[in-house]
């Protein structure tokens, strides 16, 4: 099945048991700029799961570098104790671990440091928009000293090696790139001079850590910005790194954090392996191993990349965020058991962008490894009695996850779905070419249920009269949500030919409504997420003219942090779509939508043959309230509790055993303890 993925590989003095790397990425787990027990448990879980190498998130080398709140300050000696806790935990599983060290340079803000940011030249970053201080030569050597000092702290803390971040967000990148280095001294000008800082750091760090520790350098192969580094220059930089004879491997990346961040942590809109041209070109010109990255979510994809000579190792980050046991399952050839990453970026990248701790839409345990939910074992509570029988009504993401968790907790589960197929609204998204990978969420859940022996009864709608006939000790209502018209069109029927048809965007994907080419469709978006943008793409692809209206200041504002917005907006260029921001709907009359710009108070009438609503939904919670009235122990989860996104549904499904343990008659003290 695999040719190379599970063959050993030497990185200088360190031998890896396999070629799956848990590469460096932000976590926001630091407290007071120090490592925490959450770091320990997080990295330990991936080591236990079989990763061949772990490279931690970046560690700052200088007080001028503090671009986000929860950055580890590697220059503070107090980090060493936390480092030892992390490395001891990872080494217990026989896994090597490296520390990535960095200075973000001008790709930063002085908001936390209360200092000017440092850069190669006074060229501001487009996200932070702070003009950096052009560092003097003395300050350059101060930065070099910082790298050496943090490397020393890391080695004292038990790390097996150091990775220098010189790629997508680094003061070293600022010097390497012609886009951000306009100096005329020996640190600027041609590529040799622009590489000087990187080479000086390599020399100092190698001298600091000695020959018995590994040293890697991560470089960017294509910055995707005007005047930035391209692959030809990246290859020359890699050759210079190799020529030092001090570096044991080269890691790669694409894009610049902030300016072209969408390429660094690509969503499902970009195909797997999209950046393999970078390690492929570099590997042909250097003598040391090269790491390939680029949305690898499948071990077969990773092995193929190595087999084709693109790289020697593969970075799998989000795949191991979603499933810490990714490597072990791959080694055991149990591919169906892998919880495949969706590349949705909602709870990993998206949470980082909102200054929250890293999580995962599919794996609620991610980010809570150090504070797990108290486990419920209904078998131990049964004490010879029958295990509790639980009927779960609805097999969307919430119901499927509840069935998994309750079955694992020892309950006897009956999972009932009204429609022909389980999956709920996820199936609608998965039906669209650009969103089909979201369907892996349901695929992963169904695979887990098959392993547990849980069957799903489909095409069965449960009514109030059926509740007692379920013969269940408790009921989980996961019946989702329904379309809910805004108040300003609640009385409008829209059935005649001379009137505008009004539909939920989901009806479009269900093909209940199909506008004709040449017609005009208005999309009214309150949600700011994939529903409206997917509808716009769907309609435009079929020759329908689109007017996209949102009350918000930004079109599809919640797609910014998932890194989907920039690509989607680019795909709209030159198409028959009009955008109206800061605009409310007020009424519908025949084939016009009345609008109000709530910033300037201007009213208008917009023509349309169809109106598609991406608006807040209504919980299908009637069965929950009927169960309570009938004194049947019940909980509501997911949209049946409150219409939200999939991560909330899955989290509540996972917590179903704890929630049911309460309603099934726990003592008051146990209830309080569980709630804590």
C-alpha positions in Angstrom: 0.0 0.0 0.0 2.9 2.4 0.9 6.3 2.6 -0.8 8.0 5.2 1.4 5.7 6.7 4.0 6.7 4.3 6.8 10.3 3.8 5.9 12.8 5.4 8.3 14.7 8.6 7.4 17.7 10.4 9.0 17.6 14.1 9.6 21.3 14.6 10.5 21.7 12.9 13.9 18.0 12.1 14.3 16.3 9.0 12.8 12.6 9.2 12.1 10.5 6.0 12.2 8.2 7.4 9.4 7.9 10.4 7.2 4.7 11.9 8.6 5.5 15.3 10.3 3.2 17.2 12.6 4.5 20.5 11.3 4.7 23.8 13.1 1.4 25.7 13.5 -0.1 28.2 15.9 -2.2 26.9 18.8 -3.0 29.9 21.1 -2.4 27.6 24.1 0.2 29.7 25.8 -0.6 31.5 29.0 1.5 34.5 30.0 3.7 33.7 27.0 4.7 30.3 28.5 4.0 26.7 27.5 1.1 25.1 29.3 -0.1 21.6 30.2 -2.4 21.9 27.2 0.7 22.1 25.0 2.0 18.9 26.7 -1.2 16.9 26.2 -1.7 18.2 22.7 1.7 17.2 21.3 1.7 14.0 23.4 -1.5 12.9 21.7 0.0 13.2 18.3 3.2 11.4 19.4 1.0 8.6 20.8 -0.8 8.6 17.5 2.4 7.7 15.6 3.7 11.0 14.1 7.3 10.5 12.9 8.3 14.0 14.0 6.7 16.8 15.9 7.7 20.4 15.3 6.2 22.8 17.7 4.7 26.2 17.1 7.0 29.2 16.8 8.9 30.6 19.8 9.7 34.3 19.7 13.4 35.2 19.8 13.2 38.9 20.8 10.9 41.2 22.8 10.1 43.3 19.7 8.3 40.2 18.3 4.9 39.8 19.8 2.4 39.8 16.9 -0.4 37.9 18.7 -1.4 37.5 22.3 -0.6 33.9 23.0 2.9 33.6 21.5 5.5 31.7 23.4 8.4 34.0 24.4 11.3 31.6 23.9 13.8 34.3 25.1 12.4 34.1 28.6 14.3 31.5 30.7 11.0 30.5 32.4 10.0 28.6 29.2 12.5 25.9 29.9 10.4 24.1 32.5 7.5 24.0 30.1 9.8 22.8 27.3 10.9 19.9 29.5 7.3 18.9 30.2 6.5 18.9 26.5 9.6 17.0 25.4 9.4 14.4 28.2 5.8 13.6 27.2 6.6 13.3 23.5 9.8 11.3 24.1 7.9 8.8 26.2 6.4 7.6 22.9 9.7 7.4 21.1 9.0 10.5 19.0 11.6 13.2 18.3 10.4 16.8 18.7 11.9 20.0 17.3 11.2 23.6 18.3 10.6 26.2 15.6 12.1 29.6 16.5 11.2 32.9 14.8 11.0 36.6 14.7 7.9 37.8 12.7 9.6 41.0 11.7 7.3 43.5 10.0 4.5 41.0 9.7 3.3 42.0 13.1 1.8 44.6 15.3 3.1 46.6 18.2 -0.2 46.2 20.0 1.1 43.8 22.6 4.8 44.7 22.8 4.0 48.5 22.8 7.1 48.8 20.6 7.8 49.6 17.0 7.9 46.4 14.9 11.2 45.6 13.2 11.8 45.0 9.5 14.4 45.0 6.8 12.9 48.2 5.3 10.1 50.6 6.2 7.5 48.7 4.1 4.3 48.0 6.0 2.4 44.7 6.0 -1.0 45.0 4.3 -2.8 43.4 7.2 -1.2 45.1 10.2 -0.5 48.4 8.4 2.3 49.4 10.7 5.4 50.9 9.1 8.3 49.0 10.6 11.5 50.4 12.0 14.4 49.6 9.6 16.8 47.7 11.8 20.3 48.9 12.1 23.3 46.5 11.9 23.6 46.4 15.7 19.9 45.4 15.9 20.4 42.8 13.2 23.1 41.2 15.4 20.8 41.5 18.4 18.2 39.4 16.4 20.9 36.9 15.5 21.8 36.7 19.2 18.2 36.1 20.0 18.0 33.1 17.7 21.0 31.6 19.4 19.7 32.2 22.9 16.3 30.7 22.2 18.0 27.7 20.5 20.0 27.3 23.7 16.9 27.4 25.8 15.1 24.9 23.6 18.0 22.4 23.8 18.2 22.8 27.5 14.5 22.1 27.5 15.0 18.7 25.8 14.3 19.4 22.2 16.0 17.2 19.6 16.4 19.9 17.1 15.6 23.4 15.9 13.7 24.6 12.9 14.4 28.2 11.7 11.2 29.8 10.3 12.5 31.8 7.4 9.4 31.4 5.3 5.9 32.9 5.3 6.0 35.1 8.4 9.6 36.0 9.5 12.0 38.8 9.7 14.3 36.5 7.7 11.7 36.4 4.9 11.6 40.2 5.1 15.3 40.2 4.3 15.2 37.5 1.7 12.3 39.0 -0.3 12.9 41.8 -2.8 9.3 43.0 -2.0 10.2 43.9 1.5 14.0 44.4 1.4 15.0 47.7 -0.3 18.3 48.2 1.6 21.4 49.4 -0.1 23.9 48.0 2.5 25.4 44.6 2.8 22.1 43.2 4.0 20.2 44.2 0.9 20.4 44.3 -2.9 21.2 41.1 -4.7 20.0 37.7 -3.4 23.4 36.9 -1.9 23.2 40.0 0.3 19.5 39.4 1.1 20.4 35.9 2.3 23.1 37.1 4.6 20.9 37.3 7.7 19.6 33.7 7.2 23.1 32.4 6.8 24.4 34.2 9.9 21.6 32.8 11.9 22.3 29.3 10.6 26.0 29.6 11.7 25.2 30.9 15.1 22.4 28.4 15.9 24.5 25.4 14.7 27.4 26.6 16.9 25.0 26.8 19.8 23.3 23.5 19.5 26.3 21.4 18.4 26.5 18.5 16.1 24.2 16.1 18.1 21.0 18.1 17.4 19.2 18.5 14.2 18.8 21.8 12.4 16.2 22.6 9.7 15.3 25.7 7.7 11.9 26.5 6.4 11.8 28.7 3.3 9.0 30.0 1.1 9.0 28.9 -2.5 6.6 31.4 -3.9 5.4 34.4 -2.0 2.5 35.1 -4.5 3.0 38.9 -4.1 4.3 41.4 -6.5 8.1 41.6 -6.4 8.3 38.7 -4.0 10.3 35.6 -4.0 9.5 33.0 -6.8 10.6 29.5 -7.2 13.8 30.3 -9.1 15.1 32.5 -6.2 13.8 30.0 -3.6 15.9 27.2 -5.3 19.0 29.5 -5.0 18.3 30.1 -1.3 17.9 26.4 -0.7 21.2 25.7 -2.5 22.9 28.3 -0.2 21.3 26.6 2.8 22.6 23.2 1.7 26.1 24.7 1.0 26.5 25.6 4.7 26.8 21.9 5.5 25.2 22.9 8.8 21.5 22.1 8.0 19.9 18.7 8.1 16.7 19.3 6.1 14.7 22.0 4.3 11.0 22.5 5.0 8.9 24.5 2.5 5.9 26.7 2.4 4.0 28.9 -0.1 2.6 32.4 0.3 3.1 35.2 2.8 1.1 35.2 6.1 -1.3 38.1 5.7 -0.8 39.1 2.1 -1.4 35.6 0.6 -2.4 33.7 3.7 -5.1 31.8 1.8 -2.3 29.7 0.2 -0.5 28.8 3.4 -3.5 27.2 5.1 -5.6 26.4 2.1 -9.2 25.5 2.4 -10.9 22.8 0.4 -11.2 25.3 -2.5 -7.6 24.5 -3.3 -6.7 20.9 -4.3 -4.4 18.7 -2.2 -0.7 18.9 -3.1 -1.1 22.3 -4.7 2.3 23.5 -3.6 4.4 20.4 -4.4 6.1 22.2 -7.2 8.2 23.9 -4.5 9.8 20.9 -2.8 10.0 19.2 -6.1 12.2 22.0 -7.6 14.3 22.3 -4.5 14.9 18.6 -4.0 16.5 18.4 -7.4 19.2 20.9 -6.4 20.1 19.9 -2.8 21.6 17.0 -1.0 19.5 17.0 2.2 15.9 15.9 2.8 13.1 18.2 1.8 9.6 18.5 3.4 6.5 18.9 1.2 3.3 20.5 2.5 0.0 21.5 0.9 -3.2 20.1 2.4 -2.3 16.4 2.6 -5.3 14.7 4.2 -4.8 11.1 2.9 -1.8 8.9 3.6 -2.0 7.6 0.1 -1.6 11.1 -1.2 1.4 11.6 1.0 3.1 8.4 0.0 2.5 9.2 -3.7 4.2 12.6 -3.3 7.3 10.9 -1.9 7.2 8.1 -4.4 7.1 10.6 -7.3 10.2 12.4 -6.0 8.5 15.6 -5.0 9.7 15.4 -1.4 11.2 13.1 1.3 8.8 13.8 4.1 5.3 15.2 4.2 3.8 17.7 6.7 0.3 16.7 7.8 -1.0 19.3 10.3 -4.8 19.5 10.0 -5.0 15.8 9.3 -3.5 15.1 12.7 -5.5 17.9 14.4 -8.7 16.1 13.2 -7.3 12.7 14.1 -4.3 12.4 16.4 -4.1 8.7 15.5 -3.8 9.5 11.8 -0.3 7.9 11.5 -1.0 4.8 13.4 -4.2 4.2 11.5 -2.4 4.7 8.2 0.4 2.3 9.3 -2.2 -0.3 10.2 -3.8 0.3 6.8 -7.1 1.1 8.5 -7.9 4.0 6.2 -11.6 3.8 6.8 -11.0 4.5 10.5 -9.2 7.8 9.8 -11.2 10.9 10.7 -10.3 12.8 7.5 -9.8 16.5 7.7 -12.3 18.6 5.8 -10.1 21.5 5.2 -13.0 23.7 6.2 -10.7 25.9 8.4 -13.6 26.7 10.7 -12.3 25.6 14.1 -8.6 25.5 13.4 -7.5 28.4 11.2 -10.7 30.3 11.9 -10.3 30.2 15.6 -6.7 31.4 15.3 -7.9 34.4 13.4 -10.3 35.3 16.2 -7.6 34.9 18.9 -9.2 31.8 20.3 -7.5 28.5 21.1 -7.1 26.0 18.3 -9.9 23.4 17.9 -11.4 21.2 15.3 -14.9 21.0 13.8 -14.8 17.2 13.8 -12.8 16.5 16.9 -14.1 18.4 20.0 -11.2 17.0 22.0 -8.7 19.1 20.1 -7.8 22.0 22.3 -9.2 20.3 25.4 -6.7 17.5 25.8 -5.6 18.8 29.2 -9.2 19.3 30.4 -11.3 16.4 28.9 -14.9 15.9 29.5 -15.7 13.6 32.4 -16.4 10.2 30.9 -19.8 8.5 31.4 -20.0 4.7 31.4 -23.6 3.6 31.5 -22.5 0.0 31.9 -20.9 0.7 35.2 -24.0 2.6 36.3 -26.4 -0.2 35.2 -25.3 -2.5 38.2 -26.9 -5.6 36.6 -29.8 -3.8 35.1 -30.5 -3.3 31.5 -28.3 -0.6 29.8 -30.3 2.5 29.0 -32.1 2.5 25.7 -31.7 5.9 23.9 -33.7 6.9 20.8 -32.0 9.6 18.7 -34.3 11.4 16.4 -32.4 12.9 13.5 -29.2 11.7 11.8 -27.5 15.0 10.9 -24.1 15.8 12.4 -25.5 16.2 15.9 -27.5 12.9 15.9 -24.7 10.9 14.3 -22.2 12.2 16.8 -24.6 11.5 19.7 -25.0 8.0 18.5 -21.3 7.5 18.4 -20.7 8.9 21.9 -23.7 7.2 23.5 -22.8 3.8 22.0 -19.2 4.2 23.3 -20.6 5.0 26.7 -22.6 1.8 26.8 -26.1 2.9 25.9 -28.3 0.9 23.5 -28.9 3.3 20.6 -31.7 3.6 18.1 -30.9 6.2 15.5 -33.9 7.3 13.4 -33.9 9.7 10.4 -36.9 11.0 8.5 -35.1 11.4 5.1 -33.6 8.7 2.9 -30.0 9.5 3.8 -28.2 10.6 7.0 -26.2 13.8 7.1 -28.7 16.6 7.3 -27.6 19.9 5.8 -24.1 18.7 5.3 -25.3 16.7 2.4 -26.5 19.8 0.6 -23.0 21.4 0.9 -21.4 18.2 -0.2 -23.5 18.1 -3.4 -21.7 21.2 -4.7 -18.3 20.6 -6.5 -16.4 23.3 -4.6 -17.7 22.0 -1.2 -17.8 18.2 -1.7 -15.1 17.5 0.8 -17.4 18.7 3.6 -19.2 15.4 3.0 -16.2 13.6 4.6 -17.7 14.8 8.0 -20.7 12.5 7.5 -18.5 9.7 5.9 -16.2 9.8 9.0 -19.2 9.6 11.3 -20.9 6.7 9.4 -17.6 4.7 9.4 -17.4 5.1 13.2 -21.0 4.0 13.6 -20.4 0.9 11.5 -17.4 0.0 13.7 -19.7 0.3 16.7 -22.5 -1.8 15.1 -25.1 1.0 15.2 -27.7 0.9 12.5 -29.7 3.8 11.2 -33.4 3.6 10.4 -34.2 6.0 7.6 -37.4 7.2 5.9 -39.1 7.3 9.3 -40.6 10.4 10.6 -41.3 10.5 14.3 -44.4 12.3 15.5 -45.7 13.3 19.0 -47.8 10.1 19.0 -44.8 7.9 18.3 -42.7 9.0 21.3 -44.2 6.6 23.8 -43.9 3.7 21.3 -40.2 4.2 21.0 -39.8 2.3 24.3 -36.8 4.4 25.2 -35.4 5.3 28.5 -34.4 8.7 27.1 -34.7 10.6 23.8 -32.2 12.8 22.1 -33.9 15.2 19.7 -31.5 16.1 16.9 -34.1 17.0 14.3 -32.4 20.1 13.0 -33.9 23.3 11.9 -36.2 24.7 9.2 -36.4 27.7 6.9 -37.7 30.8 8.7 -38.8 33.9 6.6 -37.8 37.3 7.9 -40.6 39.3 9.4 -40.8 41.7 6.5 -41.9 39.0 4.1 -43.8 36.6 6.3 -47.2 37.4 4.8 -46.0 37.4 1.2 -47.0 34.4 -0.9 -45.2 34.9 -4.2 -46.9 32.2 -6.2 -48.2 34.0 -9.3 -46.0 34.4 -12.4 -46.0 38.2 -12.0 -44.6 37.9 -8.5 -41.2 37.1 -7.1 -40.6 33.6 -5.9 -39.2 33.4 -2.4 -37.1 30.4 -1.3 -34.5 29.3 1.2 -31.1 28.9 -0.3 -31.2 25.2 0.6 -34.2 24.7 -1.7 -31.9 25.7 -4.6 -29.4 23.0 -3.7 -32.3 20.5 -3.3 -33.4 21.5 -6.8 -36.8 22.4 -5.6 -36.4 25.8 -7.3 -34.4 26.2 -10.5 -34.1 29.7 -12.0 -33.7 29.9 -15.8 -30.7 31.4 -17.6 -31.2 35.1 -18.1 -33.4 35.5 -15.0 -32.4 37.7 -12.1 -32.0 36.2 -8.6 -31.6 38.2 -5.4 -29.6 36.6 -2.6 -30.3 38.1 0.8 -27.5 37.0 3.2 -27.8 37.4 7.0 -25.4 34.6 7.8 -22.2 35.7 6.1 -21.1 32.1 5.4 -21.0 29.5 2.7 -24.7 29.3 2.1 -25.0 32.5 0.2 -21.7 32.4 -1.7 -22.3 28.8 -2.8 -25.8 29.9 -4.0 -24.3 32.8 -6.0 -21.7 30.5 -7.7 -24.4 27.9 -8.4 -26.7 30.5 -10.0 -24.0 32.2 -12.0 -22.7 28.9 -13.4 -26.3 28.4 -14.8 -26.4 31.8 -16.5 -28.6 33.5 -13.9 -27.9 37.2 -13.0 -27.3 37.7 -9.3 -27.8 40.6 -6.9 -26.1 39.8 -3.6 -27.4 41.8 -0.6 -26.2 41.8 3.0 -26.9 43.9 6.0 -23.2 43.6 6.9 -20.4 45.9 5.9 -18.5 43.0 4.3 -19.8 40.4 1.9 -19.6 36.9 3.4 -17.7 38.3 6.4 -17.3 35.0 8.2 -15.4 33.5 5.3 -12.5 35.8 6.0 -11.1 33.8 8.9 -11.5 30.5 7.0 -9.5 31.9 4.2 -12.2 31.3 1.6 -13.3 34.9 1.0 -10.4 36.1 -1.1 -10.6 33.2 -3.5 -14.3 33.4 -3.8 -14.2 37.2 -4.4 -11.6 36.6 -7.1 -13.8 34.0 -8.8 -16.6 36.6 -9.0 -14.5 39.0 -11.1 -16.2 39.8 -14.4 -19.4 37.9 -13.7 -23.0 39.1 -13.7 -23.2 39.8 -10.0 -23.9 43.0 -8.1 -23.1 43.5 -4.4 -25.1 45.7 -2.0 -23.7 46.0 1.5 -25.2 47.6 4.6 -28.6 46.9 3.1 -31.8 45.6 4.8 -34.8 44.2 3.1 -38.1 46.0 3.9 -40.8 44.5 1.8 -41.6 42.5 -1.4 -44.0 43.8 -4.0 -44.6 41.8 -7.1 -41.1 41.4 -8.6 -39.2 44.0 -6.5 -37.5 43.9 -3.2 -37.7 47.1 -1.1 -34.3 47.9 0.5 -32.9 50.3 3.1 -29.2 51.2 3.4 -29.0 51.4 7.2 -25.9 53.5 7.1 -27.1 56.4 4.9 -30.8 55.8 5.1 -31.4 55.5 1.4 -34.3 53.3 0.2 -34.5 51.5 -3.2 -36.4 48.9 -5.1 -34.4 45.9 -6.6 -35.9 43.9 -9.4 -35.7 40.1 -9.3 -37.5 37.0 -10.5 -36.4 35.0 -7.5 -35.4 35.8 -3.9 -33.2 33.3 -2.1 -32.8 33.7 1.7 -29.7 32.8 3.6 -31.3 33.8 6.9 -31.4 32.5 10.5 -33.4 29.3 10.8 -36.0 28.0 13.3 -35.3 25.0 15.6 -37.4 21.9 15.0 -37.8 21.4 18.7 -41.4 20.4 19.0 -40.7 16.7 19.8 -38.4 17.9 22.6 -41.1 19.9 24.3 -43.6 17.1 23.7 -41.2 14.6 25.4 -40.8 17.0 28.4 -44.6 17.3 28.7 -44.9 13.5 28.6 -42.2 13.2 31.4 -39.9 11.3 29.0 -36.2 12.1 29.8 -35.0 14.1 26.8 -32.3 16.5 25.6 -32.1 18.6 22.4 -28.9 19.1 20.6 -27.6 20.8 17.5 -30.0 23.0 15.5 -32.9 21.4 17.5 -31.5 23.3 20.5 -30.4 26.4 18.6 -29.6 26.8 14.9 -25.8 27.2 14.6 -23.0 25.7 12.6 -21.8 22.1 12.5 -19.1 22.4 15.2 -21.7 23.2 17.8 -23.8 20.2 16.6 -20.9 17.8 16.9 -19.8 19.1 20.3 -23.2 18.7 21.7 -23.5 15.2 20.2 -20.2 14.3 21.9 -21.5 15.6 25.2 -24.8 13.7 24.9 -23.7 11.0 27.5 -23.0 13.6 30.1 -26.2 15.5 29.3 -28.3 12.3 29.5 -26.6 11.2 32.7 -28.0 14.3 34.3 -31.6 13.9 33.0 -31.6 10.2 33.8 -31.6 10.9 37.5 -28.1 11.9 38.7 -28.0 13.2 42.3 -27.8 16.9 42.8 -24.1 16.7 43.8 -23.3 14.7 40.7 -25.1 17.2 38.5 -23.1 20.0 40.0 -19.9 18.1 39.5 -20.6 17.3 35.9 -21.5 20.9 35.2 -18.2 22.1 36.6 
